[in-house]
Amino acid sequence: MIAQGLTDRDIAARLLISRRTAESHVQRILAELALSRRTQVAAWISGPVSRR
């Protein structure tokens, strides 16, 4: 959903969870993948990410 460009609010609505919970999960995903921006998730899904 991050790669689709959905906001935390959109993700929360789809999953029927609070916005804050969605935000926490997104932050953990970014940290686990060592990414700093949501747009990098889309790039990561489509192929290797340059980690300059």
Protein Blocks (a to p, Z undefined) as FASTA:
>chain_A
ZZnopafklmmmmnopafklmmmmmmmmmmmnopabfklmmmmmnoccddZZ
